[in-house]
Amino acid sequence: MHAAVWAKPSASRAGFPQTRPLFQGHLAAAFWAAWLPALYAGIMWRRTTTAAALWSMTWGSVIALLLGLGRVFEITPEWLPPSVFAFLGATAILVFLSLTGRASEREIEVFESMREPDDTEESETDE
C-alpha cells in the first residue's frame, strides 16, 4: 500500500487536518449508504412516502457528514464507521415516518404503475 493512504492526518497551514485519499472514498460510501434505504424502499415497499424518503436521505446525509467530519478532526473514534450509522439512521427515519404517515393516492398510483408489466411487448409478439 502507498504510505500516504494509511498515514494519520497532519495539520495544514490553516490549522485544518489534511484528509486521506482513502477516507474520501469512505465518505462517498457513507453518503451512498444514507440514500440507499430511500431508493430501495421507494421501489419495493408500498407504504413509503415521498416525505419519509426525503427526510431519511437528508438526515442520513447529515449523520454521514457529521461522523465523517468528526473523523477528519479526530473527534469521533476510528472504529465508528459513518456508512453503517448513516444507513441505520436513514433506515430508522424512513420506516418511522412511513409507518406514521399516509401515502397519497398519487404515490400509490405511481407505485402500482411501476409494478404492472408493460403490455406493448406482448401485443407485438401476438401478431
N, C-alpha and C positions, 0 to 999 in steps of 0.2 A: 504494500500500500504506500501511497505517497504520504510523506510526513506531514504535509500541510493539511491533509484531510483529518487526521486524528489529533492535531495539536490543540491545546487549550486556547481559548480566545485571548488575545492580547489587547491592551489598551491602544487606541489610535491617538492621533494628535488632539482630537476634540474631546477625548476622555471616554468615548464610547468604545465598547469592545468590538473587535472585528469578528464577523461570523465565519464559521467554517463552511466550505462548499457543500459538505455532506449534510449539514444542518439545513441548508436551503431546500434540499430535497425532502427532508423530513417535514418541514413546514408546509411544503406543497402537498405532501401526503395528508397532513393534518387538515388542510382546507378541503381536500377531496373527501376525506372521511366525514367532515362536517356536512357536506352536501349529499352524500350517498344515501342516507335514510330517506330524505325527501324524494330523491329521484326514484328509488326502488318502491317506496310506498305509494307514490303517485301512480305507478303503473300496476302494482299488484294488490293494493288494498282499497276497497271501495269507500271506506269511511274517511280517507284522507281529505282534508280540506285545504284550500289554497292558503288560507291564513296560517294553518298549522305548518305547512311546508315552508312558507316564507319565514316564520318565526324560528323554526328549527334550523334553517340554513343560516339565518342571521346570528342566532346565539351560539350555534356550533362554531361558526367562524370566529366569533368573539372569544370563545373558550380556547380555540386553537391559537389565536393571536396572543392572548394573554399568557398562556403557558409557553408559547414559543419565545415571546419577549422575555419572560421570566428565565428561560434557559440562557438566552443571549447575555442577560445581565447577571447571571448566576444567582437568581433569587429562588427559582424552583429547582429541585434536585434533578440529577441526570436520569434517574430511573423513572421519572414521571413522563410518560410518552404523550405528547399533545394530540396525536392522532387517535389514540384509544379514548381519551377523555372527551375529545370533540365528537367522536362517533357516539359514545354513550350519552352525552348531554343532548346532542341533536335528536337522537332516537327517543329519549325520555320526553323531551319537549313536544316532539311530533305526536307521539302516542297520547300524551295527556291532552293536548289541545284538540286532537281529532276526536277523542272519546267524549270530551266535554262540549265540543261544538257540534254543529249540524251542517252537513254538506248541502249546498244549494241544489236546486233542481238542474241548473245548468252544469254544475260539476258532475252530478250523477249521469247526466245525458252524455257528456264528453267521455266519461269513463266507460259507459256502456258502448259507445260508438267505437272505442278502441278495442273492445273485446269481441265485436262482431266480425266474422270473416268477410272478406271482400268478395262480392258477387260477380265482379267483372271477369275474373278468370274462369269461373265455371260456365258462364254464358258463352264465352269464346270457344271452349273445348266441346261444348254440346253441339255446336253447329256442324 
